[in-house]
Amino acid sequence: MNLQEYKTVLGKGEDSIEIKKSEFIGYVSHCDTEEEAIAFIDEIRKLNRQATHNCYAYIIGENKLTQRYSDDGEPQGTAGIPILEVLKKEDLTNLCVVVTRYYGGVKLGASGLIRAYSKGAVIAIESVDNVWMKNYNKVQVDVDYTLLGKVDNFILTNEYFEIKREYTDIVSILLYISIDEYKEFENQIIEMTSANANIVVLEKLLLASKNRKIIGV
């Protein structure tokens, strides 16, 4: 059975923007649990003790069941909800965004605050890789040395992600193959080796993927 796929961010990032003399700093972090999100918020608060506001939103869980936000003293509905709406619009989960404001002396008004905190969330998210956690098979292919050239060419041409290989009396190659591509991969290996390769799916797992490329591994 396939695991639940979802879109998220990798690692941590930050960016800043000045709007009418106020500095808005957007921070983002990948978080797998609500505890990790709360810890990240505390980290940013400690980093910005002199800030006027540290507003945040986070979404946790493949089904996005945990959603929290805070205006941190800004007028109700002008900071936390706009940040949360950016996360929802981008279809992201398992992340936390904190937008810190250093007040510059010019009031923005409700609509201006909404735009500013939304922009702070956007630049934070754009500072890191946005990826899909997609289903992959960890596959072992055992092949004779006489067939290795064909198999290697096939792997390189299709840019499959090779983990490692071992050379004994045969060659054992470990790869990550996406669920969507696995059946075609298996059929091609069987055909080019005249069914003389042994193919075993060792496990199913979720891996970060962007433009068909596995990243963060």
mmCIF file of the C-alpha atoms, coordinates in Angstrom:
data_MODEL
# 
_entry.id   MODEL 
# 
loop_
_atom_site.group_PDB 
_atom_site.id 
_atom_site.type_symbol 
_atom_site.label_atom_id 
_atom_site.label_alt_id 
_atom_site.label_comp_id 
_atom_site.label_asym_id 
_atom_site.label_entity_id 
_atom_site.label_seq_id 
_atom_site.pdbx_PDB_ins_code 
_atom_site.Cartn_x 
_atom_site.Cartn_y 
_atom_site.Cartn_z 
_atom_site.occupancy 
_atom_site.B_iso_or_equiv 
_atom_site.pdbx_formal_charge 
_atom_site.auth_seq_id 
_atom_site.auth_comp_id 
_atom_site.auth_asym_id 
_atom_site.auth_atom_id 
_atom_site.pdbx_PDB_model_num 
ATOM 1   C CA . MET A 1 1   ? 0.000  0.000   0.000   1.00 0.00 ? 1   MET A CA 1 
ATOM 2   C CA . ASN A 1 2   ? 1.293  3.461   -0.922  1.00 0.00 ? 2   ASN A CA 1 
ATOM 3   C CA . LEU A 1 3   ? 2.024  6.072   1.741   1.00 0.00 ? 3   LEU A CA 1 
ATOM 4   C CA . GLN A 1 4   ? 0.225  9.424   1.845   1.00 0.00 ? 4   GLN A CA 1 
ATOM 5   C CA . GLU A 1 5   ? 2.063  11.896  -0.403  1.00 0.00 ? 5   GLU A CA 1 
ATOM 6   C CA . TYR A 1 6   ? 2.303  15.581  0.478   1.00 0.00 ? 6   TYR A CA 1 
ATOM 7   C CA . LYS A 1 7   ? 4.045  18.848  -0.380  1.00 0.00 ? 7   LYS A CA 1 
ATOM 8   C CA . THR A 1 8   ? 6.430  20.447  2.123   1.00 0.00 ? 8   THR A CA 1 
ATOM 9   C CA . VAL A 1 9   ? 9.689  22.398  2.484   1.00 0.00 ? 9   VAL A CA 1 
ATOM 10  C CA . LEU A 1 10  ? 13.212 21.213  3.180   1.00 0.00 ? 10  LEU A CA 1 
ATOM 11  C CA . GLY A 1 11  ? 15.270 22.536  6.064   1.00 0.00 ? 11  GLY A CA 1 
ATOM 12  C CA . LYS A 1 12  ? 15.180 26.130  7.286   1.00 0.00 ? 12  LYS A CA 1 
ATOM 13  C CA . GLY A 1 13  ? 15.347 29.460  5.505   1.00 0.00 ? 13  GLY A CA 1 
ATOM 14  C CA . GLU A 1 14  ? 14.723 33.171  5.861   1.00 0.00 ? 14  GLU A CA 1 
ATOM 15  C CA . ASP A 1 15  ? 14.388 36.387  3.897   1.00 0.00 ? 15  ASP A CA 1 
ATOM 16  C CA . SER A 1 16  ? 13.425 39.958  4.676   1.00 0.00 ? 16  SER A CA 1 
ATOM 17  C CA . ILE A 1 17  ? 11.626 42.907  3.120   1.00 0.00 ? 17  ILE A CA 1 
ATOM 18  C CA . GLU A 1 18  ? 11.120 46.547  4.121   1.00 0.00 ? 18  GLU A CA 1 
ATOM 19  C CA . ILE A 1 19  ? 7.622  47.980  3.827   1.00 0.00 ? 19  ILE A CA 1 
ATOM 20  C CA . LYS A 1 20  ? 7.055  51.621  4.802   1.00 0.00 ? 20  LYS A CA 1 
ATOM 21  C CA . LYS A 1 21  ? 10.077 51.644  7.112   1.00 0.00 ? 21  LYS A CA 1 
ATOM 22  C CA . SER A 1 22  ? 9.036  48.441  8.934   1.00 0.00 ? 22  SER A CA 1 
ATOM 23  C CA . GLU A 1 23  ? 11.274 45.410  8.451   1.00 0.00 ? 23  GLU A CA 1 
ATOM 24  C CA . PHE A 1 24  ? 9.489  42.087  7.985   1.00 0.00 ? 24  PHE A CA 1 
ATOM 25  C CA . ILE A 1 25  ? 11.627 38.959  8.301   1.00 0.00 ? 25  ILE A CA 1 
ATOM 26  C CA . GLY A 1 26  ? 10.104 35.677  7.153   1.00 0.00 ? 26  GLY A CA 1 
ATOM 27  C CA . TYR A 1 27  ? 11.450 32.483  8.722   1.00 0.00 ? 27  TYR A CA 1 
ATOM 28  C CA . VAL A 1 28  ? 10.474 28.953  7.695   1.00 0.00 ? 28  VAL A CA 1 
ATOM 29  C CA . SER A 1 29  ? 11.305 25.489  8.984   1.00 0.00 ? 29  SER A CA 1 
ATOM 30  C CA . HIS A 1 30  ? 10.300 21.954  8.116   1.00 0.00 ? 30  HIS A CA 1 
ATOM 31  C CA . CYS A 1 31  ? 8.525  20.434  11.138  1.00 0.00 ? 31  CYS A CA 1 
ATOM 32  C CA . ASP A 1 32  ? 7.218  16.886  11.429  1.00 0.00 ? 32  ASP A CA 1 
ATOM 33  C CA . THR A 1 33  ? 5.427  17.465  14.746  1.00 0.00 ? 33  THR A CA 1 
ATOM 34  C CA . GLU A 1 34  ? 3.641  20.278  16.563  1.00 0.00 ? 34  GLU A CA 1 
ATOM 35  C CA . GLU A 1 35  ? 6.369  20.136  19.213  1.00 0.00 ? 35  GLU A CA 1 
ATOM 36  C CA . GLU A 1 36  ? 8.981  20.915  16.555  1.00 0.00 ? 36  GLU A CA 1 
ATOM 37  C CA . ALA A 1 37  ? 6.890  23.853  15.311  1.00 0.00 ? 37  ALA A CA 1 
ATOM 38  C CA . ILE A 1 38  ? 6.560  25.292  18.826  1.00 0.00 ? 38  ILE A CA 1 
ATOM 39  C CA . ALA A 1 39  ? 10.303 24.879  19.391  1.00 0.00 ? 39  ALA A CA 1 
ATOM 40  C CA . PHE A 1 40  ? 11.002 26.760  16.139  1.00 0.00 ? 40  PHE A CA 1 
ATOM 41  C CA . ILE A 1 41  ? 8.689  29.606  17.168  1.00 0.00 ? 41  ILE A CA 1 
ATOM 42  C CA . ASP A 1 42  ? 10.505 29.858  20.517  1.00 0.00 ? 42  ASP A CA 1 
ATOM 43  C CA . GLU A 1 43  ? 13.844 29.886  18.703  1.00 0.00 ? 43  GLU A CA 1 
ATOM 44  C CA . ILE A 1 44  ? 12.787 32.817  16.514  1.00 0.00 ? 44  ILE A CA 1 
ATOM 45  C CA . ARG A 1 45  ? 11.326 34.713  19.474  1.00 0.00 ? 45  ARG A CA 1 
ATOM 46  C CA . LYS A 1 46  ? 14.621 34.392  21.344  1.00 0.00 ? 46  LYS A CA 1 
ATOM 47  C CA . LEU A 1 47  ? 16.509 35.505  18.244  1.00 0.00 ? 47  LEU A CA 1 
ATOM 48  C CA . ASN A 1 48  ? 14.271 38.575  17.927  1.00 0.00 ? 48  ASN A CA 1 
ATOM 49  C CA . ARG A 1 49  ? 13.628 39.636  21.526  1.00 0.00 ? 49  ARG A CA 1 
ATOM 50  C CA . GLN A 1 50  ? 13.514 43.315  20.520  1.00 0.00 ? 50  GLN A CA 1 
ATOM 51  C CA . ALA A 1 51  ? 11.044 42.777  17.651  1.00 0.00 ? 51  ALA A CA 1 
ATOM 52  C CA . THR A 1 52  ? 7.629  44.434  17.774  1.00 0.00 ? 52  THR A CA 1 
ATOM 53  C CA . HIS A 1 53  ? 5.828  41.228  16.758  1.00 0.00 ? 53  HIS A CA 1 
ATOM 54  C CA . ASN A 1 54  ? 6.652  37.572  16.001  1.00 0.00 ? 54  ASN A CA 1 
ATOM 55  C CA . CYS A 1 55  ? 3.566  36.266  14.194  1.00 0.00 ? 55  CYS A CA 1 
ATOM 56  C CA . TYR A 1 56  ? 3.309  32.704  12.978  1.00 0.00 ? 56  TYR A CA 1 
ATOM 57  C CA . ALA A 1 57  ? 1.328  29.898  11.428  1.00 0.00 ? 57  ALA A CA 1 
ATOM 58  C CA . TYR A 1 58  ? 1.989  26.198  11.034  1.00 0.00 ? 58  TYR A CA 1 
ATOM 59  C CA . ILE A 1 59  ? 0.382  23.157  9.462   1.00 0.00 ? 59  ILE A CA 1 
ATOM 60  C CA . ILE A 1 60  ? 1.289  19.638  10.573  1.00 0.00 ? 60  ILE A CA 1 
ATOM 61  C CA . GLY A 1 61  ? 0.327  16.199  9.238   1.00 0.00 ? 61  GLY A CA 1 
ATOM 62  C CA . GLU A 1 62  ? -0.065 14.618  5.810   1.00 0.00 ? 62  GLU A CA 1 
ATOM 63  C CA . ASN A 1 63  ? -3.789 15.406  5.988   1.00 0.00 ? 63  ASN A CA 1 
ATOM 64  C CA . LYS A 1 64  ? -3.138 18.934  7.353   1.00 0.00 ? 64  LYS A CA 1 
ATOM 65  C CA . LEU A 1 65  ? -5.225 18.275  10.465  1.00 0.00 ? 65  LEU A CA 1 
ATOM 66  C CA . THR A 1 66  ? -3.170 20.485  12.816  1.00 0.00 ? 66  THR A CA 1 
ATOM 67  C CA . GLN A 1 67  ? -3.303 24.184  11.923  1.00 0.00 ? 67  GLN A CA 1 
ATOM 68  C CA . ARG A 1 68  ? -2.402 26.989  14.322  1.00 0.00 ? 68  ARG A CA 1 
ATOM 69  C CA . TYR A 1 69  ? -1.640 30.706  14.013  1.00 0.00 ? 69  TYR A CA 1 
ATOM 70  C CA . SER A 1 70  ? -0.992 33.816  16.106  1.00 0.00 ? 70  SER A CA 1 
ATOM 71  C CA . ASP A 1 71  ? -1.254 37.585  15.485  1.00 0.00 ? 71  ASP A CA 1 
ATOM 72  C CA . ASP A 1 72  ? 1.103  38.220  18.439  1.00 0.00 ? 72  ASP A CA 1 
ATOM 73  C CA . GLY A 1 73  ? -0.408 41.615  19.240  1.00 0.00 ? 73  GLY A CA 1 
ATOM 74  C CA . GLU A 1 74  ? -1.200 42.777  15.723  1.00 0.00 ? 74  GLU A CA 1 
ATOM 75  C CA . PRO A 1 75  ? -4.901 43.593  15.042  1.00 0.00 ? 75  PRO A CA 1 
ATOM 76  C CA . GLN A 1 76  ? -6.930 40.392  14.909  1.00 0.00 ? 76  GLN A CA 1 
ATOM 77  C CA . GLY A 1 77  ? -6.869 38.678  11.536  1.00 0.00 ? 77  GLY A CA 1 
ATOM 78  C CA . THR A 1 78  ? -4.078 40.803  10.040  1.00 0.00 ? 78  THR A CA 1 
ATOM 79  C CA . ALA A 1 79  ? -1.053 38.534  10.579  1.00 0.00 ? 79  ALA A CA 1 
ATOM 80  C CA . GLY A 1 80  ? -1.519 34.906  11.621  1.00 0.00 ? 80  GLY A CA 1 
ATOM 81  C CA . ILE A 1 81  ? -4.401 34.097  9.297   1.00 0.00 ? 81  ILE A CA 1 
ATOM 82  C CA . PRO A 1 82  ? -2.738 35.730  6.240   1.00 0.00 ? 82  PRO A CA 1 
ATOM 83  C CA . ILE A 1 83  ? 0.396  33.649  6.915   1.00 0.00 ? 83  ILE A CA 1 
ATOM 84  C CA . LEU A 1 84  ? -1.708 30.504  7.271   1.00 0.00 ? 84  LEU A CA 1 
ATOM 85  C CA . GLU A 1 85  ? -3.576 31.282  4.047   1.00 0.00 ? 85  GLU A CA 1 
ATOM 86  C CA . VAL A 1 86  ? -0.270 31.455  2.141   1.00 0.00 ? 86  VAL A CA 1 
ATOM 87  C CA . LEU A 1 87  ? 0.671  27.989  3.444   1.00 0.00 ? 87  LEU A CA 1 
ATOM 88  C CA . LYS A 1 88  ? -2.747 26.630  2.441   1.00 0.00 ? 88  LYS A CA 1 
ATOM 89  C CA . LYS A 1 89  ? -2.648 28.281  -0.988  1.00 0.00 ? 89  LYS A CA 1 
ATOM 90  C CA . GLU A 1 90  ? 0.726  26.652  -1.656  1.00 0.00 ? 90  GLU A CA 1 
ATOM 91  C CA . ASP A 1 91  ? -0.717 23.295  -0.515  1.00 0.00 ? 91  ASP A CA 1 
ATOM 92  C CA . LEU A 1 92  ? 2.081  22.860  2.036   1.00 0.00 ? 92  LEU A CA 1 
ATOM 93  C CA . THR A 1 93  ? 2.199  20.888  5.260   1.00 0.00 ? 93  THR A CA 1 
ATOM 94  C CA . ASN A 1 94  ? 4.735  19.902  7.928   1.00 0.00 ? 94  ASN A CA 1 
ATOM 95  C CA . LEU A 1 95  ? 6.155  23.392  8.194   1.00 0.00 ? 95  LEU A CA 1 
ATOM 96  C CA . CYS A 1 96  ? 6.102  26.493  10.367  1.00 0.00 ? 96  CYS A CA 1 
ATOM 97  C CA . VAL A 1 97  ? 6.466  30.109  9.223   1.00 0.00 ? 97  VAL A CA 1 
ATOM 98  C CA . VAL A 1 98  ? 7.237  32.998  11.576  1.00 0.00 ? 98  VAL A CA 1 
ATOM 99  C CA . VAL A 1 99  ? 7.111  36.574  10.281  1.00 0.00 ? 99  VAL A CA 1 
ATOM 100 C CA . THR A 1 100 ? 8.933  39.016  12.557  1.00 0.00 ? 100 THR A CA 1 
ATOM 101 C CA . ARG A 1 101 ? 8.197  42.729  12.392  1.00 0.00 ? 101 ARG A CA 1 
ATOM 102 C CA . TYR A 1 102 ? 10.418 45.578  13.517  1.00 0.00 ? 102 TYR A CA 1 
ATOM 103 C CA . TYR A 1 103 ? 8.131  48.608  13.513  1.00 0.00 ? 103 TYR A CA 1 
ATOM 104 C CA . GLY A 1 104 ? 9.434  51.567  11.545  1.00 0.00 ? 104 GLY A CA 1 
ATOM 105 C CA . GLY A 1 105 ? 7.048  54.271  12.715  1.00 0.00 ? 105 GLY A CA 1 
ATOM 106 C CA . VAL A 1 106 ? 4.511  54.223  9.868   1.00 0.00 ? 106 VAL A CA 1 
ATOM 107 C CA . LYS A 1 107 ? 1.163  52.495  10.408  1.00 0.00 ? 107 LYS A CA 1 
ATOM 108 C CA . LEU A 1 108 ? 0.100  50.196  7.587   1.00 0.00 ? 108 LEU A CA 1 
ATOM 109 C CA . GLY A 1 109 ? -3.586 49.769  8.336   1.00 0.00 ? 109 GLY A CA 1 
ATOM 110 C CA . ALA A 1 110 ? -5.383 46.429  8.310   1.00 0.00 ? 110 ALA A CA 1 
ATOM 111 C CA . SER A 1 111 ? -5.118 45.822  4.559   1.00 0.00 ? 111 SER A CA 1 
ATOM 112 C CA . GLY A 1 112 ? -1.460 46.872  4.550   1.00 0.00 ? 112 GLY A CA 1 
ATOM 113 C CA . LEU A 1 113 ? -0.655 44.491  7.397   1.00 0.00 ? 113 LEU A CA 1 
ATOM 114 C CA . ILE A 1 114 ? -2.388 41.617  5.636   1.00 0.00 ? 114 ILE A CA 1 
ATOM 115 C CA . ARG A 1 115 ? -0.340 42.238  2.488   1.00 0.00 ? 115 ARG A CA 1 
ATOM 116 C CA . ALA A 1 116 ? 2.887  42.646  4.465   1.00 0.00 ? 116 ALA A CA 1 
ATOM 117 C CA . TYR A 1 117 ? 2.535  39.448  6.500   1.00 0.00 ? 117 TYR A CA 1 
ATOM 118 C CA . SER A 1 118 ? 1.437  37.530  3.415   1.00 0.00 ? 118 SER A CA 1 
ATOM 119 C CA . LYS A 1 119 ? 4.545  38.764  1.602   1.00 0.00 ? 119 LYS A CA 1 
ATOM 120 C CA . GLY A 1 120 ? 6.695  37.828  4.597   1.00 0.00 ? 120 GLY A CA 1 
ATOM 121 C CA . ALA A 1 121 ? 5.346  34.286  4.422   1.00 0.00 ? 121 ALA A CA 1 
ATOM 122 C CA . VAL A 1 122 ? 5.870  34.093  0.663   1.00 0.00 ? 122 VAL A CA 1 
ATOM 123 C CA . ILE A 1 123 ? 9.523  35.192  0.774   1.00 0.00 ? 123 ILE A CA 1 
ATOM 124 C CA . ALA A 1 124 ? 10.185 32.732  3.616   1.00 0.00 ? 124 ALA A CA 1 
ATOM 125 C CA . ILE A 1 125 ? 8.753  29.825  1.621   1.00 0.00 ? 125 ILE A CA 1 
ATOM 126 C CA . GLU A 1 126 ? 10.651 30.903  -1.494  1.00 0.00 ? 126 GLU A CA 1 
ATOM 127 C CA . SER A 1 127 ? 13.947 30.847  0.445   1.00 0.00 ? 127 SER A CA 1 
ATOM 128 C CA . VAL A 1 128 ? 13.940 27.031  0.638   1.00 0.00 ? 128 VAL A CA 1 
ATOM 129 C CA . ASP A 1 129 ? 13.199 24.092  -1.634  1.00 0.00 ? 129 ASP A CA 1 
ATOM 130 C CA . ASN A 1 130 ? 9.505  23.261  -1.927  1.00 0.00 ? 130 ASN A CA 1 
ATOM 131 C CA . VAL A 1 131 ? 9.238  19.529  -2.557  1.00 0.00 ? 131 VAL A CA 1 
ATOM 132 C CA . TRP A 1 132 ? 6.793  16.661  -2.842  1.00 0.00 ? 132 TRP A CA 1 
ATOM 133 C CA . MET A 1 133 ? 7.200  13.744  -0.491  1.00 0.00 ? 133 MET A CA 1 
ATOM 134 C CA . LYS A 1 134 ? 6.501  10.983  -3.004  1.00 0.00 ? 134 LYS A CA 1 
ATOM 135 C CA . ASN A 1 135 ? 6.332  7.212   -2.924  1.00 0.00 ? 135 ASN A CA 1 
ATOM 136 C CA . TYR A 1 136 ? 9.507  5.364   -3.892  1.00 0.00 ? 136 TYR A CA 1 
ATOM 137 C CA . ASN A 1 137 ? 10.586 1.745   -3.916  1.00 0.00 ? 137 ASN A CA 1 
ATOM 138 C CA . LYS A 1 138 ? 14.025 0.860   -2.613  1.00 0.00 ? 138 LYS A CA 1 
ATOM 139 C CA . VAL A 1 139 ? 15.049 -1.730  -5.180  1.00 0.00 ? 139 VAL A CA 1 
ATOM 140 C CA . GLN A 1 140 ? 17.915 -4.210  -5.398  1.00 0.00 ? 140 GLN A CA 1 
ATOM 141 C CA . VAL A 1 141 ? 18.928 -5.415  -8.855  1.00 0.00 ? 141 VAL A CA 1 
ATOM 142 C CA . ASP A 1 142 ? 21.319 -8.376  -9.047  1.00 0.00 ? 142 ASP A CA 1 
ATOM 143 C CA . VAL A 1 143 ? 22.903 -8.804  -12.463 1.00 0.00 ? 143 VAL A CA 1 
ATOM 144 C CA . ASP A 1 144 ? 25.727 -10.731 -14.066 1.00 0.00 ? 144 ASP A CA 1 
ATOM 145 C CA . TYR A 1 145 ? 28.839 -8.847  -15.154 1.00 0.00 ? 145 TYR A CA 1 
ATOM 146 C CA . THR A 1 146 ? 28.123 -9.659  -18.805 1.00 0.00 ? 146 THR A CA 1 
ATOM 147 C CA . LEU A 1 147 ? 24.860 -7.686  -18.610 1.00 0.00 ? 147 LEU A CA 1 
ATOM 148 C CA . LEU A 1 148 ? 26.145 -4.787  -16.503 1.00 0.00 ? 148 LEU A CA 1 
ATOM 149 C CA . GLY A 1 149 ? 26.849 -2.489  -19.449 1.00 0.00 ? 149 GLY A CA 1 
ATOM 150 C CA . LYS A 1 150 ? 23.239 -2.593  -20.664 1.00 0.00 ? 150 LYS A CA 1 
ATOM 151 C CA . VAL A 1 151 ? 21.838 -2.080  -17.184 1.00 0.00 ? 151 VAL A CA 1 
ATOM 152 C CA . ASP A 1 152 ? 24.230 0.787   -16.409 1.00 0.00 ? 152 ASP A CA 1 
ATOM 153 C CA . ASN A 1 153 ? 23.346 2.554   -19.647 1.00 0.00 ? 153 ASN A CA 1 
ATOM 154 C CA . PHE A 1 154 ? 19.644 2.195   -18.859 1.00 0.00 ? 154 PHE A CA 1 
ATOM 155 C CA . ILE A 1 155 ? 20.101 3.603   -15.339 1.00 0.00 ? 155 ILE A CA 1 
ATOM 156 C CA . LEU A 1 156 ? 22.178 6.564   -16.562 1.00 0.00 ? 156 LEU A CA 1 
ATOM 157 C CA . THR A 1 157 ? 19.886 7.378   -19.486 1.00 0.00 ? 157 THR A CA 1 
ATOM 158 C CA . ASN A 1 158 ? 16.809 7.481   -17.251 1.00 0.00 ? 158 ASN A CA 1 
ATOM 159 C CA . GLU A 1 159 ? 18.644 9.237   -14.397 1.00 0.00 ? 159 GLU A CA 1 
ATOM 160 C CA . TYR A 1 160 ? 17.501 6.782   -11.750 1.00 0.00 ? 160 TYR A CA 1 
ATOM 161 C CA . PHE A 1 161 ? 18.837 7.460   -8.254  1.00 0.00 ? 161 PHE A CA 1 
ATOM 162 C CA . GLU A 1 162 ? 21.513 4.892   -7.400  1.00 0.00 ? 162 GLU A CA 1 
ATOM 163 C CA . ILE A 1 163 ? 22.261 4.440   -3.706  1.00 0.00 ? 163 ILE A CA 1 
ATOM 164 C CA . LYS A 1 164 ? 25.218 2.080   -3.897  1.00 0.00 ? 164 LYS A CA 1 
ATOM 165 C CA . ARG A 1 165 ? 26.474 -1.125  -5.514  1.00 0.00 ? 165 ARG A CA 1 
ATOM 166 C CA . GLU A 1 166 ? 28.458 -4.173  -4.469  1.00 0.00 ? 166 GLU A CA 1 
ATOM 167 C CA . TYR A 1 167 ? 30.728 -6.346  -6.611  1.00 0.00 ? 167 TYR A CA 1 
ATOM 168 C CA . THR A 1 168 ? 30.930 -10.036 -5.689  1.00 0.00 ? 168 THR A CA 1 
ATOM 169 C CA . ASP A 1 169 ? 30.294 -12.934 -8.027  1.00 0.00 ? 169 ASP A CA 1 
ATOM 170 C CA . ILE A 1 170 ? 27.478 -10.741 -9.340  1.00 0.00 ? 170 ILE A CA 1 
ATOM 171 C CA . VAL A 1 171 ? 26.779 -7.001  -9.214  1.00 0.00 ? 171 VAL A CA 1 
ATOM 172 C CA . SER A 1 172 ? 24.131 -5.839  -6.728  1.00 0.00 ? 172 SER A CA 1 
ATOM 173 C CA . ILE A 1 173 ? 22.759 -2.347  -7.389  1.00 0.00 ? 173 ILE A CA 1 
ATOM 174 C CA . LEU A 1 174 ? 20.547 -0.465  -4.911  1.00 0.00 ? 174 LEU A CA 1 
ATOM 175 C CA . LEU A 1 175 ? 18.277 2.232   -6.334  1.00 0.00 ? 175 LEU A CA 1 
ATOM 176 C CA . TYR A 1 176 ? 15.304 4.427   -5.489  1.00 0.00 ? 176 TYR A CA 1 
ATOM 177 C CA . ILE A 1 177 ? 12.588 4.086   -8.144  1.00 0.00 ? 177 ILE A CA 1 
ATOM 178 C CA . SER A 1 178 ? 9.363  6.086   -7.942  1.00 0.00 ? 178 SER A CA 1 
ATOM 179 C CA . ILE A 1 179 ? 6.169  4.061   -7.680  1.00 0.00 ? 179 ILE A CA 1 
ATOM 180 C CA . ASP A 1 180 ? 4.936  5.651   -10.910 1.00 0.00 ? 180 ASP A CA 1 
ATOM 181 C CA . GLU A 1 181 ? 8.002  4.485   -12.815 1.00 0.00 ? 181 GLU A CA 1 
ATOM 182 C CA . TYR A 1 182 ? 8.602  1.131   -11.168 1.00 0.00 ? 182 TYR A CA 1 
ATOM 183 C CA . LYS A 1 183 ? 6.585  -1.160  -13.454 1.00 0.00 ? 183 LYS A CA 1 
ATOM 184 C CA . GLU A 1 184 ? 8.239  0.257   -16.576 1.00 0.00 ? 184 GLU A CA 1 
ATOM 185 C CA . PHE A 1 185 ? 11.649 -0.018  -14.865 1.00 0.00 ? 185 PHE A CA 1 
ATOM 186 C CA . GLU A 1 186 ? 11.021 -3.665  -13.987 1.00 0.00 ? 186 GLU A CA 1 
ATOM 187 C CA . ASN A 1 187 ? 9.771  -4.534  -17.476 1.00 0.00 ? 187 ASN A CA 1 
ATOM 188 C CA . GLN A 1 188 ? 12.764 -2.896  -19.165 1.00 0.00 ? 188 GLN A CA 1 
ATOM 189 C CA . ILE A 1 189 ? 15.287 -4.658  -16.906 1.00 0.00 ? 189 ILE A CA 1 
ATOM 190 C CA . ILE A 1 190 ? 13.617 -8.023  -17.537 1.00 0.00 ? 190 ILE A CA 1 
ATOM 191 C CA . GLU A 1 191 ? 13.579 -7.437  -21.291 1.00 0.00 ? 191 GLU A CA 1 
ATOM 192 C CA . MET A 1 192 ? 17.174 -6.229  -21.681 1.00 0.00 ? 192 MET A CA 1 
ATOM 193 C CA . THR A 1 193 ? 18.553 -9.059  -19.537 1.00 0.00 ? 193 THR A CA 1 
ATOM 194 C CA . SER A 1 194 ? 16.252 -11.740 -20.986 1.00 0.00 ? 194 SER A CA 1 
ATOM 195 C CA . ALA A 1 195 ? 14.905 -12.235 -17.450 1.00 0.00 ? 195 ALA A CA 1 
ATOM 196 C CA . ASN A 1 196 ? 18.382 -12.983 -16.112 1.00 0.00 ? 196 ASN A CA 1 
ATOM 197 C CA . ALA A 1 197 ? 18.336 -10.208 -13.514 1.00 0.00 ? 197 ALA A CA 1 
ATOM 198 C CA . ASN A 1 198 ? 16.933 -10.577 -10.025 1.00 0.00 ? 198 ASN A CA 1 
ATOM 199 C CA . ILE A 1 199 ? 14.798 -7.585  -8.956  1.00 0.00 ? 199 ILE A CA 1 
ATOM 200 C CA . VAL A 1 200 ? 13.609 -7.214  -5.357  1.00 0.00 ? 200 VAL A CA 1 
ATOM 201 C CA . VAL A 1 201 ? 11.643 -4.373  -3.728  1.00 0.00 ? 201 VAL A CA 1 
ATOM 202 C CA . LEU A 1 202 ? 13.215 -4.030  -0.274  1.00 0.00 ? 202 LEU A CA 1 
ATOM 203 C CA . GLU A 1 203 ? 10.903 -1.345  1.127   1.00 0.00 ? 203 GLU A CA 1 
ATOM 204 C CA . LYS A 1 204 ? 8.514  1.493   0.288   1.00 0.00 ? 204 LYS A CA 1 
ATOM 205 C CA . LEU A 1 205 ? 9.247  4.978   1.585   1.00 0.00 ? 205 LEU A CA 1 
ATOM 206 C CA . LEU A 1 206 ? 8.543  8.668   1.081   1.00 0.00 ? 206 LEU A CA 1 
ATOM 207 C CA . LEU A 1 207 ? 11.366 10.764  -0.384  1.00 0.00 ? 207 LEU A CA 1 
ATOM 208 C CA . ALA A 1 208 ? 11.626 14.462  -1.198  1.00 0.00 ? 208 ALA A CA 1 
ATOM 209 C CA . SER A 1 209 ? 11.270 14.951  -4.932  1.00 0.00 ? 209 SER A CA 1 
ATOM 210 C CA . LYS A 1 210 ? 11.399 17.977  -7.218  1.00 0.00 ? 210 LYS A CA 1 
ATOM 211 C CA . ASN A 1 211 ? 11.157 17.845  -11.004 1.00 0.00 ? 211 ASN A CA 1 
ATOM 212 C CA . ARG A 1 212 ? 11.622 14.037  -10.916 1.00 0.00 ? 212 ARG A CA 1 
ATOM 213 C CA . LYS A 1 213 ? 14.828 14.463  -8.923  1.00 0.00 ? 213 LYS A CA 1 
ATOM 214 C CA . ILE A 1 214 ? 15.322 13.130  -5.415  1.00 0.00 ? 214 ILE A CA 1 
ATOM 215 C CA . ILE A 1 215 ? 16.809 15.802  -3.188  1.00 0.00 ? 215 ILE A CA 1 
ATOM 216 C CA . GLY A 1 216 ? 17.839 15.971  0.436   1.00 0.00 ? 216 GLY A CA 1 
ATOM 217 C CA . VAL A 1 217 ? 19.185 12.385  0.469   1.00 0.00 ? 217 VAL A CA 1 
# 
